[in-house]
Amino acid sequence: MNKVSKSILVTGGAGFIGSHLVRHFVKKYPDYKIYNLDSLTYAGNLENLKDIEELSNYEFIKADITDETMIAELFHKYQFDKVIHLAAESHVDRSISNPLAFVKTNIIGTLNLLNAFKSIWKDNFEGKLFYHVSTDEVYGSLGETGLFKETTSYSPNSPYSASKAGSDHFVRAYGETYGIPYVVSNCSNNYGPFQFPEKLIPLMINNIIEQKELPVYGDGKYTRDWLYVEDHVEAIDLIFHKARKGETYNIGGLNEWKNIEVISLLCEILDDKLDREKGSSEKLIYFIKDRPGHDRRYAIDSTKIAKELGWKPSINFREGLIKTIEWYLKNPEWIQNVVKGSYIEYYKKQYS
């Protein structure tokens, strides 16, 4: 294993992917000091990290990456020499209604981190790393065939994907201009426990459980590649420790499904789990007006990370959905706290 720093900053570590990643690193690498920086917007939930909050190699920092002064002060105070940058506004629908918020967090926030990182290390970047976690949506939309490769040209179609594309470009530009050692990964749609219920799978799980309507955009035939969050975390771990600097790695689940197929499968599994009449939940499906700039198909070619780092997804889609559904069924209070906003009180109690 390469020699690594023991002062690692994870941004967005109270969010869905971030909380899985932080927990993984804190438990697997007790010699690392993991700093979890999160602004605790609506999707950040410290209840996701209850099991590690008292461990000595973990520290939570409440801060907003859009606050340039605070970020600079934190870097000078803690001397973070490795960064895993996950903090982002990530919901396409909200980016359509409020694009500026996405520019501020995803572009300006990333620049603040890059500038702070550059400032404290200047020309002494040996053993340092800035790892930027991004999305496959920067590539745009695919037709019926083909896969996104690391060499695919960027063609973002929503304010969200445009803001992420911009942040990707700035990371690479700082690498070329200032010599910052970096890696970038672009992943497909994640799913699993602790996901905020604005996303398709947890939204549908919750609605099916509560027997609410299941809204589907357009004809429902929009195709996505689905990646189980723990598989994504394992890929990030490998890239963080073993990837060549200045490289990009695509991470895909090898699970292409149309949205309507995903919803139908969720209905099938939950009808069985809840002892409901077969097909009863599918009656809740209804189609709504499509959203603007809706990409038809995403699919990732993960050949590079497989060949160079030996990574491949370990969980097939049905297995992953069952694990996810079982977690939500066993933790109804978690989603109720999220829906009601009660998780915010947990932060106040623990960290005020």
N, C-alpha and C positions, 0 to 999 in steps of 0.2 A: 504494500500500500504506500502511496506517496505520502511524504511528510505533510501534515496539515496543521493549520493554525487551530488554537483552542479557543479563539474568540470569534464566534460565527454569528452574524446578524441574519435573522430570517424576517423579512417584511411580510405583513399580511398573515402572520402566524396564528391568528385566532379565527381565520376564515376556514372554509371547507377543506381545501387541499392543504393549506398552511398548517392547520391543527394536526392533521394526520402526519405531515412531514416533521413538525416540531416534536411530537410525541415519539416518532420513530428515531430521530437523531438523539434526543435526550436519553432514551432508554438504551439504544444500541451503542452509543459512544459516551460513556461516563466521563472520559477525560476531556471532552469538549465542553466549553461553556457556551450555551445556546441562549442568545438574546432574542426574544420574540417581540418585535415592534409592530404594533397595530393601533389604528385610530379608533377601533371599535365602532365603526358605522353599523348600520342595521344588520349586516351579514357577519360581523365579528362577534364571536360568542365564547367567552372564557370558560363557560361550563364544559366546553369540549375538551378542556385541558386540566380538569380537576385532579386527575390521577398523577400529574407530574408537578403541580404548582409548588409543592414543598421540597422538591429535589434540589440539591445544592448546585447542580450544573445547569439550572434553568432560571432565567430572570425575564419577567415581563416588563416592557416599556410601553406606556401609552403615549403615542406620538403620531403625528400626521406627516406623511412624506411630502405634502405640499408646503409645509412650514420650513422654508429654507434655513432660517436661523437656527431653529431647534435641531434640525438634522445635522447641521455643521457642528453644533455644540456636542451632540451625542457621539459623533464620530471622534471628535477630539478627546472626549471624556473616556470612552471605552476602547478606542483604537481597534475597531473592527477590522480585521484583515481579510476576512472572507464574508461575502454577502450572497444570500440566496433570495432573490427579489421576486416575491409573489404578489405583493400588494397591488391591487388593481380594481377599478370598476369593471365589472365583467358581464352585465346583463344587457343584451342587445336591445330589448324593448325600451329600457330606460335610457339608453344612449340615443335613441331616436327622439325622445321627448326632451332630453337635456344633454346635448353633445358637449357643452362647455365643461361640465363636471368631469367628463371622461378625459378631456384634454388636460385639465388641471392635474388629475391624479395620475393618469397613465403616461403622460409625456412630461409635464413639469415635475411631477413627483420623481420620476425616473432620473431626470436631469439633476435634481437636488441630491439624490443619492450618488450619482456619478461624480458630481462636483466635490462632494464631501469626501468620497473615497480617493479621488485624485489629489485633493488638498492635503490630506494627512500623510499620504505615502509618496507623493511627488514622483521622483524617478526611481524610487526603491520599491519596485513591485515584485521582487522575488518572493515566492511563496504566497502571493496574494491571488485573489480570484473574485470576480464579479459575475455571478451566475444569474442570468435573466430568464425567467420562466414565462413563455408566451403561448400563443394559441395557433391552431391551424387556420383560423378564420382570416389571418392576414393574407392568405393565398387566394382568397376569393371563392369562386364556385366551380365545381367540376361538372362535366356532362355525365352521360351514362357510364362512361368508362374512364380509366386513368386514375392515378394516385398523385397526391402531393409529395414531391421530393424536396430535399433541402435546397435544390437548385431552382425550384419553381419560382417564377417571377411573382412578386407581390401584386395583388389586385384587390384590395379590401373594398367591401360593398356597404358597410354600415359605419356609423360614427365610432362604435366600439372597436371594430377591427381596424379602422383607420388609425385610431389612437394607439392601438397595440403595435401596428406596423411602424408608426412613428417612433415609439419607444425602442423597438428592435433596431431600427436604423441608427438611433443615437448611441446605443450600446456599442454597436460595431464601429461607428464613427469615432467614439472615444478610444476604442481599442487601436484603431489605425492612427489617430492623430496624437494621442497622449501616451500610448503604450500600455493602457490598462489591460491586464490579462482577463479575458472574459470567455464565457461560453453562453450559448443561447439554445433553449429547447422549445419546440413548438408541439403542443400535444392536442389530441382530439378530445371530444366531450368526456368529462369525468363524471362518475356517479359513485354512490356508496353512502355509508352512514355519515351523519352530521351535515348533510347538504341543505342549504337554506331553501325553503319551499317555493321560491320563485322559479327554480329550474324545473325542467319537464318531469323528470322521474319522481323527485320527492313531492312535487305538486300533485301529480296524478295519484301517487300512493295515498297521500292524505285525503284527496277528494274521494277516492274509491272507498277508503275506510269509512268516511263520513257520508258516503252515498250522495255526494254532490256531483253536479254536472262536470263533464270532462271536455273542456274546450280544445279544439284542434284547428290550427291555422290552415287555411287553404284546403287543398285536397288531402292533406296529411301524408303526402308521399315524399316529403323532404327527407333526405337520407343523411345519417350521421354515423361516424365511427365512434363506438363507445369504449371507454377505457376505465377499468375499475381503479379507484383512487389508490389503493394499496400497491397495485402494479405500477402506477405512476410514481409513487414515492420511491419504490425500488429503483426505477429508472433514474430519478433525480439523484439518488444516492450514488449510483454508478457513475453518472456524468460528473458529479461533484468531485469524486475521488480519482477518476481514471481518464476523463476525456482530455483530448488535446485542446490546448488553449486556442481561442479564435475560431472554434468550430461551432457548427449548428447541428443539432440532432432532432429528428422528428420522432415523436413517441405516439404510437397508435395502438389501439386495442384489437385490431383485426376483427372487428365486430360491426359490420355495416348493417344498419337497420333503418327502415323507414319509420317515421314518427308514429304513424298509425299502427304499425306492427308492434312497436314498443308498448304502446298503450294497450293494445289487445292482449299482449303477453302479460302485462301487469294485471289486467282484469282477470285473466285465466288463473294466474298464480294466487291472487288474493281471494278469488271466489272459492278456491280450494282451501286456502288457509283459514278463511272465515266461515267455512261450511255454508256457503251460499249456493243457490241454484246456479248451475253452469250457464254462463252467458248473461247472467243478470246484470253484471257491472258494465258490460259493453253497451247496454241500453242507455247508459249515461253519456255516451260520446255524442258530441254535436260539433258541427263545423262552423268556424267563424271566418270573418274577412281576413285575408292574408295581411301580414305586416309588410311595410315597405322594405326593399332591399334584401328580401329573404333568399339566401343562397340555397340552391337546389340540392347540392350534394357536396359533402366533404369525405375524403378518405385518405389515409396516410400510408406512405411507404416507410416502414421502419427498418429497412434492410441495413442502413448504416449503423444504427445502434446495436443491431443484432450481430453484425459482423465484427465491429470494433470492440464492443463492450460485453457481448454475450447476453444481452437482455432480450427477453420476449415475454409477452403477457402470460400469466399463469392461470387466469380465471376466465372461463368462457362466459358469454353474456347471460345465459339463463342461470348459471350457478351464481354469478355476481348479483343478479336481480333478486334471487332467493335470499342471499345473505343480506342484501340491503333491506328487503321487505321485512325479514325477520327482526332486524335491528329496530326498524320503525315500530313494529308491532310490540316489541319488548320495551320500548322507550316512548310511550305516548306523551309522557310529561314533557319530554324535550321539545317535541314539535308544538305542543300547546304553549310552552314558555316562549317559543319563538314567535308564534302567531300573535300572542298577547303582549309580547315585548317584556315579559317577566325576567328574561335573562339579563336585561340591563341592570336590574336590582342586584343580581349576583355580583356584578363588577363593583357596584357602589359599596356593597357589604365587604368584599374582600380587599379592595384596593383604594378606598377613599382615604 
